[in-house]
Amino acid sequence: MIQKKICMLGSFAVGKTSLVRRFVESIYSETYLTTVGVKIDKKVVRHNDSDISLLLWDLYGEDEFQKMRWTYMRGAHGYLLVADGTRRNTLEKAFQLGQRVREEVGEIPFIFVINKADLIQDWELDPAMESQLTARNWTILRSSAKTGENVDEAFSQLTRKMLP
């Protein structure tokens, strides 16, 4: 069986853990739990008549008090770069994290996920920020861990990008 390591990157409270729980267990909880260090989950998916075991590394969020340990990225085949559409600063942090990944581990596949699409009326994403995203040629998905919107799609697209 093919095994692929996926890391979840982003600021604190953007919904990384909620996206993983929705994907792996099909559940969502309003309760906020801070990830300490790393939490690893596993899900087997089917792609082109093959089973692929996805090892999902849910890394703690980076903020001004806590910097990410880049050793967690070692051996990663891809990552979801997650931002919270209702908090502009998490989009800017995502840009910084994406740049750091390229510096630390090189170019590996990723999907940029703007989470909390269920709160789109509260989003702080302006036209200039959208232009910045488009100019980067990133694969971008709007998702909601709460409703499940584009959660499976984000992991499916990343899985396809990681496979030959």
N, C-alpha and C positions, 0 to 999 in steps of 0.2 A: 504494500500500500504506500502511496506517495504521502509524505508528511511535509507540511509547510508551516512555518512560524510567521504569525502576523502580530505586529505590535500596535497597540492603540495609543496614539499620542495626542496631546492637547493640554490646554490649561485645566485647572481644577474646575469641577462642576459643569463641564460642557456636555456630559452625558456618555462618556466612554463606557463606564460600567453598565449603564442602562442599555446601551446599544448591544453590548455583549450578552447581557441577560435576555434581551428580546430575541436575539439571534439564536442563542443556545437553548434557552428554556421557554421561549415564547411568552415571557411574562414581563410586566412592568410594575414598578413599585414607586410610589410618591416619596418614600423614605430615602433620604440622602445619606449615603455611607461613603466616607472618604476612603479611598484606596491608600493603603500604607504599603509602600514598596511595589510589589507586583502580585497580581492574582492571575493564575493560569487556568483557562478552561479549554475544553476540546470539543470539536464537533466534526463528524464525518459527513462530507457532502459528496454528491455524485456529479461527475463532469465527464462528458464524452465516454460513457460506459466504464469509467474508472472511479474507485473510491479514493477520496482525498481527505486525509486527516488534517484538520486545521487546528494548530495550537495557538490559542488566542492569549496573548500577553497583555493584560490590562495594566498599564503602568500608571503610577500616581501622577497627578497633574502638576505641571510646572507653574510656578508663580514667583513673585519677588522674594519669597522666603525659602523656596525649595527648588533646586535645580535637578534636572534629570540625570541619572547615572547612565551614561551612554553604553556601558557594558551590557545593559539589558537588550540593546539592539543587536548584539553580536549574534550572527546566524539567522537574522530575520530575512525572510524572503519577500516581505512586503509590509505595508502599514496603512492604517486608516489615520489620517490627520483630521482631527475633529475640532470644530469650533462651535460656539453657541451663537446663533444668529441674533439673539437678544443682547449680546454683549460684544460690542465692536472690538474691545481690547483683546478678546480671545481670537479674533480673526488675525489681528496683528501678531499675536503670540504664535499662531499657527504658521504664519509666514516665516518667522524666526526659527521655529522648530524644523520646518521643512528644509531651510538652508543648513541648519546644524546637522541634520541627517545626511545631507549630501557631503558635508565636510567630514563627518565622522565615519560613515560607512559606505559612501559612494551612492551611485544612482541605483535605487531599487524601486519596484513598482509601488504605487500608492494611489489612494483615492482620497480626495478632499471632501469631507462630509460637513455640511453646515447643518447642525442639529437643531431641534426644537421648532420644526416647521409647523407644529400645531399652534405655535405662538407667533405666527408670521406677522400679525398686526403689530407686534412689539419689536420687530427686528430693527437693528441699527445698521443695516447694510445699505449703503448709499450707492448711487451710480458710479462714483469714482472707485469705490472698493470693488464693485462688480467688474469694472473695466480692468482693474489690476488683476483680478482672478482670470478673466478671459485672456489677457495678454500672456499669462504664464503657461497657457495650453494645458492646464491641469484638468483631469477628469473631476468634475464637481457634481455632487448630489446633495439635494436638500432632503433631510430625513427627520423623522420623529420617532424616538424610542417609545414614546407614549402610545402613539397610534400604530406604530409598525411601518409607517411610510418609508419606503426605500431602504429599510434595514437589510433585508435579505439581498436586495439588489446591490448594495455597497459591497457586501462580502462576496457575492457572485462575480461582480466585475473585477474585484481585486484578485480573486482566485484565477479567473481567465487571464489576467495580466501576468500572473506569476508562472503560469504553465507555458511550455514551449508551443 
